[in-house]
């Protein structure tokens, strides 16, 4: 088991090199360790918002991954997107010094805190983590350490380096990383089919979560979604305590009642706890799924010793992460939103949430992410776009994968059309802008979605909006 002492005065590790430092999670870990006094360096393929932020803090970063970037660092950390053929990774292994994945380092960091909270699930983990972060930031006398898979304005980014005994982070299941996490409080929002470039099938994913539950200590807590059968079944693998949240099951440790909506679709509701405590909440974000996130966050907050007053204050002040139904501005009078959703269930839930509040036409610009996900979930993606007037689908963002020619976005367009919904293919970001110039009116709404660079499409629309 890889261990890591967060005190650089005690730790044998003094200097750390991050291969692929610009990733959302990698950049947060790098910033945290830099703030704690470790010497941090890194590399990436190209400049991005996170590398820009880290360089402004004083972390040396090189662009272009080469063997000569490996010096005499004590530890090398690589992101899951790095292939075994990467020259830096090969050179790092040749040093004989520790070379570990991002997931193993995050798991080792967790073990340094009395209260470590990891939030996992196929959908909603970044939002729930940021919602929980807002609660922690509302708590007087706490100084939490927080790592989020997105930028939260109240933290000035995706990392907060505190000196308290609470640590909060996302627990991503990609490549089985949750097997390396050892939280005292583990939240499981849902389990769904995804990352089939690594997992065999849904059962393989469930078994990985079962293994993860065995990492929770006997005095720890698993918080599970009672409404999701795959999550609910994990209770049999937990050595410690289990708490459930549910939309309407009164046997759960928290459920909701009295749901009403503002004119903009923001839900107000009552959190009803099993011990009889009730908490009236008015969220500032849209969607029933955010009610579930609020329930999960409230149980985690209570387990960490936070008051009901703090929970209410944090939930009601939460205004979402960047790229989560984020309002980017306007394009020829039409409102432009951007979202990180890249799985069929996520996109469908977002479209269902937004649809009732659109006066004109509703355009969804979707950038598929990775060839393997697009190929394996093609039939599910094809059924996703019924709540928008037209889907505009771009070229697939390959990310860590090489295009083998087995799948094309045009195929997805054909399958959406076969469902009876409208869809067109526009290969480049500028093609999308040029197409929408001929279509939109001031009452319309445009949503760009995907976990690649779909937000860049939204920025381009707003920049060329006149």
HELIX and SHEET records of a PDB file:
HELIX    1   1 UNK A   24  UNK A   35  1                                  12    
HELIX    2   2 UNK A   49  UNK A   57  1                                   9    
HELIX    3   3 UNK A   67  UNK A   69  5                                   3    
HELIX    4   4 UNK A   87  UNK A   94  1                                   8    
HELIX    5   5 UNK A  102  UNK A  110  1                                   9    
HELIX    6   6 UNK A  125  UNK A  138  1                                  14    
HELIX    7   7 UNK A  153  UNK A  155  5                                   3    
HELIX    8   8 UNK A  174  UNK A  180  5                                   7    
HELIX    9   9 UNK A  202  UNK A  213  1                                  12    
HELIX   10  10 UNK A  229  UNK A  232  1                                   4    
HELIX   11  11 UNK A  233  UNK A  237  5                                   5    
HELIX   12  12 UNK A  288  UNK A  303  1                                  16    
HELIX   13  13 UNK A  308  UNK A  317  1                                  10    
HELIX   14  14 UNK A  344  UNK A  355  1                                  12    
HELIX   15  15 UNK A  371  UNK A  376  1                                   6    
HELIX   16  16 UNK A  378  UNK A  382  1                                   5    
HELIX   17  17 UNK A  409  UNK A  418  1                                  10    
HELIX   18  18 UNK A  429  UNK A  437  1                                   9    
HELIX   19  19 UNK A  454  UNK A  463  1                                  10    
SHEET    1   A 5 UNK A  60  UNK A  63  0                                        
SHEET    2   A 5 UNK A  39  UNK A  44  1                                        
SHEET    3   A 5 UNK A  15  UNK A  19  1                                        
SHEET    4   A 5 UNK A  75  UNK A  78  1                                        
SHEET    5   A 5 UNK A  98  UNK A 101  1                                        
SHEET    1   B 7 UNK A 157  UNK A 160  0                                        
SHEET    2   B 7 UNK A 145  UNK A 152 -1                                        
SHEET    3   B 7 UNK A 166  UNK A 170  1                                        
SHEET    4   B 7 UNK A 115  UNK A 120  1                                        
SHEET    5   B 7 UNK A 185  UNK A 188  1                                        
SHEET    6   B 7 UNK A 221  UNK A 225  1                                        
SHEET    7   B 7 UNK A 241  UNK A 245  1                                        
SHEET    1   C 3 UNK A 254  UNK A 261  0                                        
SHEET    2   C 3 UNK A 266  UNK A 273 -1                                        
SHEET    3   C 3 UNK A 278  UNK A 286 -1                                        
SHEET    1   D 6 UNK A 326  UNK A 331  0                                        
SHEET    2   D 6 UNK A 334  UNK A 339 -1                                        
SHEET    3   D 6 UNK A 445  UNK A 449  1                                        
SHEET    4   D 6 UNK A 362  UNK A 366  1                                        
SHEET    5   D 6 UNK A 390  UNK A 393  1                                        
SHEET    6   D 6 UNK A 423  UNK A 425  1                                        
END                                                                             
